[in-house]
Amino acid sequence: MANKTDAHPNSLYISDISVNFSESRKNVRSAEVRIGSTLRRPIENHAGKALTQTFDIPLEFSLQDSFSLQILYKSQWFWKKPYDMIHLDMEDIFRRHGAPGPERKEYYKSHEEISIVLGLSRNSSIGDTGDLPPTTDVIFQNCPQFRILVTGKSGVGKSSLIKHAFGLQDALTSDFARGEANIDNEFVSPQNNRFVLHDSNGFEAGDEDNFNKVREFIKRRSNKPLKDQLHAIWLCLEIPHAGGRLLETGTEQFLALKREGKLGNIPVVVVFTKFDVLIDQVDFDIGSSLNGLSEDDIKERSKNGAETKLQEVCIGPLKIFSQSDIPHVAVSTEESYKETLAQLIQITERHVYEHVATDASVMTGIAQRVDPKLKMETLIKVGKRTYWKALVSSIGFMNRDQKTCLRVLHTDIVTVWNFRDSYKHLSSEEFRTLMVNMVDKTYAGPQINPNAAMKFGLATVATIATIVSTLAGPVAPIVVPIAASVVLAKWVYDVYQLSNLVLQHFISYIVDLTMVLQILYLLSDNKEELSRRVIKFAVKSYHDSKIIGNVHGQVEKVVRELQVLDHSDHVIVDRIKALMNSNSIDAGEIHDLRAKIPPVHSVPDEPWEVTQGTGK
């Protein structure tokens, strides 16, 4: 008699799943795959009345495992049951896959007008010898760019807004700079190809032609795949002055479409531009009453006055017309107001996540270049989808050397930060080696008190100032006290096996690299292409600061205090998230911190390694 393994493969893999409830009167809030007693994976992507999920690393299960799908419903008066637990027949699943046909097969299950489809394969798509696909590559296949429509009258400040929000030094095209808007044109900058811009003129009174073009364009795009859909709309309105009117008739018509649900789920964010002009006007109006006040008091008085005026001339009229709390933010592209751009990006990302798709919100975070904290939040979203969870489960990392595992972590982190790095310095073997050897070097030294409170930005600026003061000249080479050669620490060649030391190494690598890139953001501001010199400066600044000892002390403490039951996916991700949050820089700090940093010259460039004392 043949045993079960003769009739069936030992295990199968789920590559994707969809839950379609378009035929059901019930609305599904969320769903979760449950395999065995421990494996839980959410189904996160909403697409109309359906939930879908493609697993970056396919989920493995055997004939002996239990397999169920938990579905949570939105509360409705005719359906009081909050959830269903749907159990799938493993024998039936394995039997279906064993039938003749292609390697990938689909398994169908119906439950009370809800259709479930599993994508099944006998082999994991990630072979033992193949490269691990970065999670960002998987996201890019579905949504490679953040796609935005920016609408507003010529002169409202659209070009400046786009340049500063997405870190460009030049206008996207001469047509865009001249204000010659054609809504169907796709503007993509070689300085940041992670976003696509569509431009439209504002809604002038009586200009029905442009109004209809915008409405039809939005409708047409809504029927396309996610990568071609609009992910957000910025409606730019200049803050009125001298009794001017905020909302023209055409703008009111457009907002009415949104209010009535005729624009679909696309988030519309109202952007009040030239906030700095309003601040200046408020300062002028209150004039002599500022005499004798400190600089901080003057700023506070001006801010409060501007917010009162903004409420009066912008927010109040908008709320009265829209009859809802439509997302809005006042912005200025002046250097000292950059935090207003960060607020715009944060609001946009949140609404894209809530109303469009997770992948589109990730692309919002990747494309933007004004908020380092949002970079970290985006990185956490990317990390917890696959490889940060693999630190514990070892899915994908099993039987691979640690160098290979670190490579995919490194690639995802660098990709999320999205620097102007045409020469791929951040992906070079030399930079990867610097980061690995930084982890190894630090563990060989004494432990630092992990409870020491330290402000990342100020500590970093102090270290940068010290480094600059010790250089022989403004373009003297940067000597990094760790090797950038291809000689790596021995442990990176060991096969990945879960242990406290391995966790310590990997968590340190993730946080170290993120901190170095945060310093690089402070130093570069995406004003020019990255050079090896400025990257080395960021590495040295982190290595020489007290922050690295504090970070590694926290990592060692976190790993040491983990109990057996704490070694789960979400616990490790939460610990990494906490480490990053405690060492992040808010967008509001950036201007003051950069003002304290001495000039750091990125040219002429230099090799990765130079000899101490000789500069060669």
N, C-alpha and C positions, 0 to 999 in steps of 0.2 A: 504493500500500500504506500502510495506517495504521501509524504508529509506536506504540511502547508507551504513550506518554503519551496517545494518543488512546483506547486501550483501557482504560487504568487512570488513576486520579488520580496526580498527581506524588508525593504522600506520603500516609501514613495515620498515625493516632495510636492508641496503646494507652492506654485510660483505666483498665483494670483487668485483673487476671489472677488465676486460681485454679488451684491444683495439688491435685487430690484423689487421695489414695492409700488411701482406705478399703477398696478392693477388693484391695489389694496386701498381701502378707506383709511387704514392706519398710517400714521407718519412715524417713521423710524428716527429716533434721536441718535443712536449709535449702535455699533455692533462689535463683537469681539470673538476671535477664534480661540478656542481652548483645546489644547492637545495634552492628554495625560493630566497629571495633577499640578503641574507647575508652569507649562508654557502658555502664555497669554499674549496675543497680538491684536491690537485694535485695527479696525477697518475704518480709515480716516478720511478718505477723499469723497466728498459729496459731489454728485453730478445729477442735478434734478432730483427725481424720486428714486435715487439709487445710491448705494455706497460701494466704492471699489477700493481695492488695495493691491498693488504689485509689491511683493516682498523682495527687497534688495538681495537678501539671502533666503532662498526658498526654505520653507519649514519642513523638516523631516518628521515622519511618523511611521510607526510599524503597525502590523496587523493586531498586535496585542494592546495598542494604545486606545484610550477613549478619545472621541472626537465630538465636540459640540460647538454650537454657535449661539452665543447669548445676544439677544436683540432687545434693546431698550426702546420703548415707545414714548413719544410725546403725549402729554396728558390731553385726552379728549373726552367729552361728556359721554359719548356712546361706547367708549372703550376704557374700562377701568383697570384692566390688567396692565401693570407697569412694564413687564418684560416677558419674553419667551426664552426657554432653553431648548434649542433644537438639537437632537442627538442624531448623528449620522451613522449609518451602518458600515462598519469597516470592511466586512466581507464583501458587501456590494461595491464599495469603492475600489477595492483591489481587484474584484472580478471585472469591473468595467475597464480598468486600466489594462488587464491582461488580454482583452480582446484584440484581434488584429487591427492594425492601423498605425498611424504615426506615433513617434515617441511621446509627443505631448498630446494629452487627451483632456477632454472636459467632462466633468461629472455634474449632472443636474439634479437638483432637489427642489421640490415645491412644498411650501408650508403655508396654508391658508392665504392663497393669492400672493404670496411672496416667493419669488424665484431666486434660487441660490445656484451659482455656477462656480465650480472649483477648476482651476488649471492645474493638471497633474503631470508629473514627469518622473521617470525612474531614476534620473540622475539630477544631482544639484547642478545648476547652471555654472557654479564656481568649482572648477576642478582642483584637484590637489596640487597640480603643478602650474595651473594658469594664474595670471595676475588677478588680484582682488579688485573688482571694479569699484572705484570711489562712489560713495553715495551721491555726490554731486553730479557725477556722470549720469546716474539713473534719473535724477531729477531733471537734468538738462534734456534728456530724451523726451520727457513729457512737456517741459516748459523751459526752454533755454534762455528766455529773456523776459524781463518785466516790461509789459506793454502798457503805455499810458497815453491818454489824450489830454493835451493841455489847451484850454480854450480861454481866450481873453483878447481884448482890444490891443492893437499895436501900441507899444509904449507903456503897457501895463507892467512890464518887467519879466516876461516869460523867458526870454533868452538867458538873462542873468540868473533866474531861478533854476533853470535846468542845469546850467554850467556849475553852479555851486552845489546843488543837491547831489549831482552825480559825478562831481570831481573832474570837470573838464577845464582845459585852459583856453580852448578855442571854440568858436561857435560851431555847431554841428555842420552846417552848410551855409554858403553865402545866401541862399534863398531864405533859410530860416532867419538869418541875421537881419535880412531886409524886411522880414515880416510878410513874405509872400506865401500865405498859408494855403496848402492843398491837403485836405484832411486824409486823402488816400496815400500820400507819400509817407514812406517809412524813413525816419531819420535815425541813423545808427552812427555813433562816433567810434573811430578806431582807438580812441583813448579810453573808452569804456563800452565794450560791445555787449554788456549784459542788460541793456535796456533798449527798447524801441520807442521812439516818440512819434506821435501823430499830433499835428498842429492845426488849430482852427482859430479863425478870427472870432472876436466877440460877437454878441448878438445885438446888432444895432437895431434901433427902432425901425420897423417897417421892412427889415431885411429878411423876408420869408424864405428866400432862396438858401441862404446859409443855414438858417434854422432847420429847414427840411433836410439839407445835406447831412448835418450833424445827426439828426434823428435817424435817418436811414442808415448812416454809417454805423451807428451804435447797434441798431437792430441787426444789420448784416453780420457784424462781427460776433454777435452773441450766439450765432448758429455754427460757429467754427470750432475746431478743436481748441483745447485750453491754450496752447502756445500761440494761437492766432487771435484769441479773444482779447478784448480790452480788459485789463485788470483793475484800472482805476481811471478816474477823470478828475483833473484839477481845474476848477472854474475860478479863474484869476480875476479879481476885482480890485481896482486901486481904491485905497481908503479915501473917501471924498473929503474935501475941505471947502471952506467958504460957502457952506450951505448946499454943496453939490448933492446929487441924488446917487444912492448906492445901486439900486436895481433899475435897469432899463426894462422896457416892456419885453424885449426878446429874452432877457435873462430871467424874468419872471415866468415866461412861458416854458423855458427850459426847466426851471425848478419845479414848475407845476407837473411836468412829465414825470419827474422823479418822485414827487409827492404822491402821484396817482399810480405809481408802480409801472409806468410805461417804459422805463429804461432798464427794467430787469433788476438783477442783483448787483450790477456794477456800482461800486462805491463812488459817490460824488463828494469831493472835498472842496469846500469854498476857501479860497486862498486870498486873504486881504493883503495886498502887497504894499511895499514902501512904508513899513511900520516905523522906520527910523525918522521919516519925514514928520509923522505924527508926534513922535517923541520930541523932535526939535520944536515943533509948534507949541507943544505943551510947555516946554522949557521957556519959550519966549513969552507965553501968556502969563506964567507965574513969576517970571522975571525976578524982581528985587526981593521977593519973599524967600529966595534961596540964599541970600547973603548971610554969611556966617555959619552955614551948614557944612558938615563934613561931606566928602565926596560920596561916601556910602549913603548918607541921608539924602543928598541931592538925587542920587540914582533911585532911591526908594520913592521919594516924592514924585519924581518924573514918571516912574513906572505906574504908580497908583493913578496919577492924573491921566496917563495914556489909556489905561485899562477902563477908566470911567468914560473917557471920550469914545473909545472903541465900542463899548457897550451901547452908547447913545447913537452913534452914526452907522454902525455896522451890524453888531450882533442882535440888537433889539429889532431893527427892521427886518433882518433875515428871519428871525424866529416868528415874528408876526405874520410874515408872508407864507413861510414854509409850514407853519403850524406843527412843527416837529423840531427836534434838536439835531438839525443837519450838521455833520462834521464841519468844523471851520477852524482856521488858525490864522493869526496875523504874522507876517514874516518880513524880514529884511535880509538882504544878502550882504550887508555891511559886516565886516569881520567881527565886531563886538556883539553882533546879534545872531551869530551862527546857531545858537541853541534854538532859535525859532524855526530854522530849517529842520533841525532834528525833531522838533515837535510835529512838524508837518509829515515827516517820514514815518514817525511812530504811529500817528493817527492813520495814515494811509496803510501801513503794514497791518495794523490791527483789523481794519475793516476789510482788507483783501483776504485775510485769514478767515474772518467770520462769514464773509458773503461770497467769496469766489472759490479759492482752493488753497490747500496747504502749500503745494509746490509753488504757486504764484506768490504767496506771502514770503516764502524762502527766497525767491528771486528778487522780491522787493528789498529784502535785507542785504542780499549780495550786491545788487546794483548800486544802492546808495553809498555815499562816501562822506557823510556828515556826522554819523553817530556811532562811535566805537562800541558803546554798550549794546546797541541793536545788533552789531556784528557778532558779539558774544552770544546774544539770545538766539540769533540765527544759527550760529555754530552749534549750540546746544540742540536745536531742533534737528539739525543734520546728524549730529553725533548719536543721538539717542534712537534714531531710526534703525541703525544697524550696528556699527562697529564699537560704539561705547558699550553697548549691551554684550557684544562679543567678548569683552574683557572678562566677563564671568562665565557666560555660557560656552565660550570658545567656538561658537558656530562661525565657520569661515576661517578662524585662526588655527583650528586643530591641524596638527601635523605640518605646520608651516613655521619657518624660522621667524624670529621676532623682528628681524630687519624688514621682511616683507610686510608684516603686520603694521610696523611703524610707518612704512611708506604710504599706505592707504590713509592712515590717520593724518599724516602730514599733508597729503594732497588735498584732502577735504578742508582742512583748516586754512591753508593758503588760498584755496579757491574762494572760500567764503569772504575772506578779507578783500579780495579783488583789487590788488594794487596795480598801478601802471608798471608792469614788469614784462615788457616785450622780450627781454633777453632771458627770461625764465631763471633769474638768479635765485629766487626763493624755492625753485624746484631742483636746483643743482645738487649734485652729490656733495659738493663742498659745504653748502649750507646745511644739508641734512646731517652731515657728519658733525658739524659744529654743534647742532642741537643734541645729537646722541651723546657726544662727548661731554656736553655740559651736564647732562643728567648723571653720567658716570663719575665725572670729576667731583660733583657736589656731594655725592654719597660717600666719597672717600674722606671727606672732611668732617669737622665736628658738627653736631646738630645745634641748630639755633632754637631758642625758645619759641615754639609755635604759637604761643598766646600773645606775643608782642604785637601791640596795635601799631599799625603803620599806614600812612596815607600814600597810596601808590604814586599818584601824580607828583606830589611835592618831593618824595624821596627820589624819584626818577630824575626830576629836574635838577636836584642838588648833585646827583651823580654825574649827569651830563655836563654841568658847569665845571665840576672838578676835572673831568677828562679833558675838556677844552682848554682849561688853564694849564694843564701839564703838557700839551702838545708843543712841539718846537716851533710850529707855525700854523697858519690857518689851513694849509693843505698838507700838513705832515701826515704820513701814513698811520692808520689805526692798527695797533698790535693787539690782537685778541689773545688772551692767555689760555686758550684751548685750541687744540689742533683742528685744522680744516682739511687735513689730508685724508686719504681714503682708509687710513688705519682706524678701525672702529673698535669699541670695547668688545670684549669676547662674548658677553652675554647676548648681544644682538644676533649671534649666529645660532644660539640655542633654540630648540623647538619650543613653541609657545605652550606652556603648561601653567595652569592657574596656581599661583602661590602669592604670599604677601609681598615678596620681593619683586615679582613680576608686576603685580598691581602697582606697586610703588614706582617702579620705573616708568610704566606706561602712563599713569596719571600725571606724574611729573613731566613727562614729555609733552602731553597735551597742554598742560597749564603753562609750562615754560615757553613753548612755541607761541601760544596765544599772547603771553605777556610781552615777548619780543616784538610781535607784530603790532601790539598796541603802542609800544614805544616808537616803532617805525612809523606808525600813523602820526604820532606827535611830531616827529622829526620831518616828515616828508610832505604831509598835507596834499599828496598827489599833484604837486606843482610841476613835477618833471618825472621822467623815467627813473626807476630805482637804479642805483649803482651799487656795486659791491661795497664801496666805501661806506655809504650811509647804512647799509644792512649791518656791516661789521660794527658800526657805531652803536646801533641798537642792541646788538648782541653784547657788546662790551658794557654798555650802560646797565643792562639787566644783570650781567655776570658780576659786575663790581658793586652793585647796590646791595643794601641790606634786605631788599625785597626778596631776592632769590632764597636766602636763608630762611626767611619767614615762610615763603611758599613751600619749600621742601620740608620745613618743620611741620607745617599743617598737613601735608600729604602723609608724612610718616605717622603722624598722630591719627589721622583718619583711618589708615590701613590697619594700624595696631589695634584700634578700638573696635574694628569690625568683628562681630560675632559670626558664628557659622551661619545663622539664619539671616544675617545681613548681607551675605554674599549673593545678592540677587540683582537683576538688571537695573531696576528702578533705584535701588539704594546707591549703587555706584554712580549712576547718572546724577542723582541728587547731590552727592558729595562733590563731584566735579563742578556742577553748577554753582554750588555754594562757594567753592574755592575761587571760581572766576568772578562771581558777583562781589566778593569781598576785596577783589583787587582790580576792579574796573574803574574807568574814568567816565564821568558823566559829560555829556556834550556841553553843558553849561560851564565846565571847568576849562575847556580846551583853550579858549582865547587867553585867559589869564596865565595858563601854564606856558603856552607858546611865547607869550611876552617875556617870560623869565628865562627862556632858553637862548643861550648865545648862538650866533650863526654857526651852522654846521654845513660845511661845503661838501657837496656830493661829487664834484669834479675838481681836478682830474681824477678819473677812477684809478683803482689800484688792484693788485692781485689779492686773492683771499688770504694768503700768508705772506707776511714780511718779517724780517729778522729784527728782533728788539735791538734798538740802539743804532742800527745801520739804515733802517727804512728800506731795506732791499728784500 
